[in-house]
Amino acid sequence: MIKDLPDYLAYLEKRNRLLRVQGNVSADLEITAFTDRANREKRYESKSLFFTSVDGYDIPVVTNLFGSTNTLRELFQGSYATEILGNMHAFKSQRKAPSLLKGAKMFMSAKPKAVPSQLSKYRKLKDLGDLPILKVWPNDAGRFITLPLVITESPRDGTVNVGIYRMQVFDNTLTGMHWQSQKGGAIHASEAKELGKTLNVAVAVGTDPYNIVSAITPLPIGMNEFSFSGVIRGSSTVLMKNGKYPAVPANSEIVINGWVNPSETRMEGPFGDHTGYYSIPEKYPVFHIDAIYAKKKPIYSASVVGFPWHEDAVIGQFLFDFLKPALKSMNESITDIYLPPEGIFTNMCFVSIKKRFPGEAKKAMFSVLGMGQLSFTKIIAVFDDDINIRDLSQVMWALATRIDPQRDVQIIQDATADSLDHTTDMPAFGSKMLIDATKKTREEGYKREWPATIGLPKDLVKEVERKWESLRK
Ligand SMILES: Cc1cc2nc3c(=O)[nH]c(=O)nc-3n(C[C@H](O)[C@H](O)[C@H](O)COP(=O)(O)O)c2cc1C
């Protein structure tokens, strides 16, 4: 078990997945340039970077904490997280029921544990000026905290939410709070607005990897991310409550306490986002900072995203594959589902199905669009299961040879959209393109005989393969 961020860095270093960048670097673009370089080294397996000396600050910086799929796999290994998320799937077979039961027990026992505030052991910082907050890209509107765990409590029922939402530094005690309107933090803010209250918010920068990954995972709204991190870790998350603010992990490197007035907004951005573009400035809530605390020797953690490829691609791919059972359990015809990183995750989704009845491709599309954060998806293409949807050349071939656009491409207007999509006329509201690239059947109105796909008998191919190998010797 990894107990905190320094322990995680030691874990990475032992496995040769951490690069120490010695010598002075600037928080102004230079850390981005190093991280960008690390991400071009090896897709899915890039190193985390530890900047020991940052110009003008006495706090080191770490980036690219999740550049390695192997690390993510190891963090989740042996946990019952999969059973819990894919619980409907597990219920289908009695063979799986015992593991579901174990998962449920684990979830109950992973309830967060409260300890008294440890902040007396922390040092109180003057303001945000003490933190090595990055200016990530040249045309960003300023400096942004890019990996904060933003913790809120529902003013209605006390439910906890943890999400990573970037925070633009407006001045040393004021930041933006870029929670998209569909996200947990924004929902708590809208509840506060209805009740005419302000919302106390706690922010943890730097904690153990289980808490960070859990905050990123698109869990159903209302599910406590600190319970889920307990499941991944295999033991309860230890939280400390500090006065009126939501409890933060007791192993936080940096704690920022403050509040949001849900009626107050300010222009946020531009910010170089994971779409590969600068986001269009929009109005977002602001976060008023009451106090900042840091461990005696804290480490500041940041994420750098931009034109693909960066760590968000690694995290997104891993978490999505991990969540797949939940989706498959609701739509058993789905054989695979893939969000190509170049499609920015929210903009493109490929699904393969084993079609058994007319219109089943549509059923698959609608179930994707109705599922949590997948509702942001802009373009969905559904294929038969003979297409490997992770192989772009097979995808292109099927798109070229299995659709008649007037029949198989449909546009759905006025739907919810990702607020990062600059192509829509209005923020977070746009259209969808549904592409049915499955082979059409007579029941679906196709009046001709769908031609067979060319191929050789499998035995013959195998036989020639064997002969071929001997020819090469
Ligand atoms: C590095 C990074 C930055 C992110 N920035 C934002 C952001 O600014 N706004 C946002 O709404 N989501 C952002 N996300 C995605 C959310 O953290 C993610 O959707 C999460 O599931 C939200 O949790 P929630 O459903 O509890 O709100 C970011 C994710 C990562 C990995």
PDBQT file of the ligand as one rigid body, heavy atoms in Angstrom, charges set to zero:
ROOT
HETATM    1  C1  LIG A 501      -5.843  16.864 -15.249  1.00  0.00    +0.000 C 
HETATM    2  C2  LIG A 501      -7.343  16.917 -15.260  1.00  0.00    +0.000 A 
HETATM    3  C3  LIG A 501      -7.991  18.147 -15.311  1.00  0.00    +0.000 A 
HETATM    4  C4  LIG A 501      -9.384  18.212 -15.303  1.00  0.00    +0.000 A 
HETATM    5  N1  LIG A 501      -9.989  19.434 -15.344  1.00  0.00    +0.000 NA
HETATM    6  C5  LIG A 501     -11.333  19.517 -15.286  1.00  0.00    +0.000 A 
HETATM    7  C6  LIG A 501     -11.973  20.791 -15.239  1.00  0.00    +0.000 A 
HETATM    8  O1  LIG A 501     -11.319  21.831 -15.264  1.00  0.00    +0.000 OA
HETATM    9  N2  LIG A 501     -13.333  20.824 -15.165  1.00  0.00    +0.000 N 
HETATM   10  C7  LIG A 501     -14.087  19.676 -15.133  1.00  0.00    +0.000 A 
HETATM   11  O2  LIG A 501     -15.321  19.774 -15.020  1.00  0.00    +0.000 OA
HETATM   12  N3  LIG A 501     -13.504  18.450 -15.209  1.00  0.00    +0.000 NA
HETATM   13  C8  LIG A 501     -12.152  18.348 -15.262  1.00  0.00    +0.000 A 
HETATM   14  N4  LIG A 501     -11.549  17.118 -15.287  1.00  0.00    +0.000 N 
HETATM   15  C9  LIG A 501     -12.375  15.904 -15.346  1.00  0.00    +0.000 C 
HETATM   16  C10 LIG A 501     -13.007  15.566 -13.999  1.00  0.00    +0.000 C 
HETATM   17  O3  LIG A 501     -12.064  15.528 -12.964  1.00  0.00    +0.000 OA
HETATM   18  C11 LIG A 501     -13.734  14.225 -14.093  1.00  0.00    +0.000 C 
HETATM   19  O4  LIG A 501     -14.788  14.375 -15.047  1.00  0.00    +0.000 OA
HETATM   20  C12 LIG A 501     -14.296  13.725 -12.789  1.00  0.00    +0.000 C 
HETATM   21  O5  LIG A 501     -14.935  12.472 -12.998  1.00  0.00    +0.000 OA
HETATM   22  C13 LIG A 501     -15.285  14.711 -12.200  1.00  0.00    +0.000 C 
HETATM   23  O6  LIG A 501     -15.750  14.196 -10.995  1.00  0.00    +0.000 OA
HETATM   24  P1  LIG A 501     -17.270  14.436 -10.552  1.00  0.00    +0.000 P 
HETATM   25  O7  LIG A 501     -18.111  13.577 -11.442  1.00  0.00    +0.000 OA
HETATM   26  O8  LIG A 501     -17.249  13.987  -9.133  1.00  0.00    +0.000 OA
HETATM   27  O9  LIG A 501     -17.543  15.866 -10.712  1.00  0.00    +0.000 OA
HETATM   28  C14 LIG A 501     -10.154  17.025 -15.280  1.00  0.00    +0.000 A 
HETATM   29  C15 LIG A 501      -9.497  15.782 -15.240  1.00  0.00    +0.000 A 
HETATM   30  C16 LIG A 501      -8.108  15.729 -15.230  1.00  0.00    +0.000 A 
HETATM   31  C17 LIG A 501      -7.429  14.384 -15.195  1.00  0.00    +0.000 C 
ENDROOT
TORSDOF 0
